[in-house]
Amino acid sequence: MAASSSITTSSTTSKLLFTSSSTSTAARLLPFTTTSSFKCRAFHFHRHRFNPLLHVHVGPFKNPRIVFTHSTNRPPSSFVSAALATEASAKVIDGKKVAKEIRDEVAAEVSKMKEAIGVVPGLAVILVGDRKDSATYVRNKKKACEDVGIKSFDARLPEDSTEEEVIKHISGFNNDPAVHGILVQLPLPSHINEQNVLNAVCIEKDVDGFHPLNIGRLAMRGREPLFVPCTPKGCIELLHRYGVVIKGKRAVVIGRSNIVGMPAALLLQREDATVSVVHSRTKNPEEFTREADIIISAVGQANMVKGSWIKPGAVIIDVGINPVEDSKSPRGYRLVGDVCYDEAIKIASAITPVPGGVGPMTIAMLLSNTLTSAKRIHNFK
Ligand SMILES: Nc1nc(=O)c2c([nH]1)NC[C@@H]1CN(c3ccc(C(=O)N[C@@H](CCC(=O)O)C(=O)O)cc3)C=[N+]21
């Protein structure tokens, strides 16, 4: 059967080398929410249309088990043959495909709104400096907006801009009725105080969900954030759409960044998981990770999580996007996750690939948050 239930301990006491700043990998984060009422408002359209045929059950099984929950009790035949043919292989969670579905749903809602009340949602992106990776992300976001009919606004400021100049642009967008979402591309140049800048975004337009008031509400029971950070929201959305049960499960989040790890842990807890957060000062992180039914890794260390860290049948969401040298690739590098994919796929019951996993979901969630914002501001249901 798939996972050998004996887990080797060996070679994997590697040190955790987390980067605590929000650079590189941390680089992919945006918000979504989990409490049922928020979720309903933001995403009711997907939840209705998506009818997962199978539930990947995680939990106390020795071996991964996939249980079909289709009403006829018959699994879709293509899936069944795939499952039989590749016993030792986890289901690949296709973030690219799900992100496309979400973008299509957003596009349909955007055109409905335009037709009904003549309002087009608008997203403003502020980019300070000329980091190549940031410029790429901003370009991709702009393109994604255009594809779904969201109007995009750009402010590109020079590397040596002052904090005041950045905040002046934010105020302009705060006061612009055509703008419903404001995203400040992170990381900012080091001379600029990130806190002051993020605090300046009005919370009604904080589609990244990074404003302390939105994070504070996310952390409190019975409160609802206006927006949930996009990357963690994308992780939870993938679990939902693949029918992964979260309630009552043990979840481990690896990494505690403000943009991914911390909000991901809060979201899992709101979904009734029992959550541990493993970080750079955790002793024996693999011991915690090995207990987890669900692992979300957001560290930025290529292949850090080995097969021996993984409980057979666990579901793995890999947020890391790490470049590693590869002379065979035209770019000279390729992207890998935090999790050693080749090992994990033999042990987990489901896993997100890198690329094509969480990354595309981040952008889809940003578009969805922007639509939600425009609807809320214009009281459009
Ligand atoms: N305020 C703010 N919000 C952000 O959401 C934010 C940010 N700052 N700073 C930078 C990071 C980075 N980020 C990514 C989004 C999508 C992919 C993505 O789609 N990646 C593709 C790979 C693309 C490739 O091949 O290069 C994938 O994983 O399949 C990656 C990274 C959002 N970020």
The ligand as an SDF file (V2000), in Angstrom:
LIG
                    3D

 33 36  0  0  0  0  0  0  0  0999 V2000
    1.0380   42.8410   -0.4620 N   0  0  0  0  0  0  0  0  0  0  0  0
    1.4120   41.7130   -1.0590 C   0  0  0  0  0  0  0  0  0  0  0  0
    0.5120   40.7580   -1.3370 N   0  0  0  0  0  0  0  0  0  0  0  0
    0.8940   39.6140   -1.9730 C   0  0  0  0  0  0  0  0  0  0  0  0
    0.0720   38.7300   -2.2280 O   0  0  0  0  0  0  0  0  0  0  0  0
    2.2310   39.4420   -2.3450 C   0  0  0  0  0  0  0  0  0  0  0  0
    3.1190   40.4750   -2.0390 C   0  0  0  0  0  0  0  0  0  0  0  0
    2.7050   41.5650   -1.3920 N   0  0  0  0  0  0  0  0  0  0  0  0
    4.4090   40.3820   -2.3760 N   0  0  0  0  0  0  0  0  0  0  0  0
    4.8680   39.2900   -3.1720 C   0  0  0  0  0  0  0  0  0  0  0  0
    4.0740   38.0520   -2.9230 C   0  0  0  0  0  0  0  0  0  0  0  0
    4.2660   36.9540   -3.9150 C   0  0  0  0  0  0  0  0  0  0  0  0
    2.9770   36.5940   -4.3720 N   0  0  0  0  0  0  0  0  0  0  0  0
    2.7660   35.5820   -5.3160 C   0  0  0  0  0  0  0  0  0  0  0  0
    1.5830   35.4100   -5.9620 C   0  0  0  0  0  0  0  0  0  0  0  0
    1.4060   34.4250   -6.9240 C   0  0  0  0  0  0  0  0  0  0  0  0
    2.4470   33.5750   -7.2650 C   0  0  0  0  0  0  0  0  0  0  0  0
    2.2580   32.5410   -8.3260 C   0  0  0  0  0  0  0  0  0  0  0  0
    1.2390   32.4870   -8.9620 O   0  0  0  0  0  0  0  0  0  0  0  0
    3.2570   31.6530   -8.5650 N   0  0  0  0  0  0  0  0  0  0  0  0
    3.2440   30.6100   -9.5790 C   0  0  0  0  0  0  0  0  0  0  0  0
    4.6270   30.4520  -10.1860 C   0  0  0  0  0  0  0  0  0  0  0  0
    4.9440   31.4970  -11.1760 C   0  0  0  0  0  0  0  0  0  0  0  0
    6.2930   31.2460  -11.8270 C   0  0  0  0  0  0  0  0  0  0  0  0
    6.4620   30.2380  -12.5010 O   0  0  0  0  0  0  0  0  0  0  0  0
    7.1890   32.1100  -11.6530 O   0  0  0  0  0  0  0  0  0  0  0  0
    2.8860   29.2630   -8.9920 C   0  0  0  0  0  0  0  0  0  0  0  0
    3.1600   29.0460   -7.8140 O   0  0  0  0  0  0  0  0  0  0  0  0
    2.3900   28.4300   -9.7490 O   0  0  0  0  0  0  0  0  0  0  0  0
    3.6510   33.7280   -6.6210 C   0  0  0  0  0  0  0  0  0  0  0  0
    3.7950   34.7100   -5.6490 C   0  0  0  0  0  0  0  0  0  0  0  0
    2.0860   37.4350   -3.8260 C   0  0  0  0  0  0  0  0  0  0  0  0
    2.6710   38.3090   -2.9990 N   0  0  0  0  0  0  0  0  0  0  0  0
  1  2  1  0
  2  3  2  0
  2  8  1  0
  3  4  1  0
  4  5  2  0
  4  6  1  0
  6  7  2  0
  6 33  1  0
  7  8  1  0
  7  9  1  0
  9 10  1  0
 10 11  1  0
 11 12  1  0
 11 33  1  0
 12 13  1  0
 13 14  1  0
 13 32  1  0
 14 15  1  0
 14 31  2  0
 15 16  2  0
 16 17  1  0
 17 18  1  0
 17 30  2  0
 18 19  2  0
 18 20  1  0
 20 21  1  0
 21 22  1  0
 21 27  1  0
 22 23  1  0
 23 24  1  0
 24 25  2  0
 24 26  1  0
 27 28  2  0
 27 29  1  0
 30 31  1  0
 32 33  2  0
M  CHG  1  33   1
M  END
$$$$
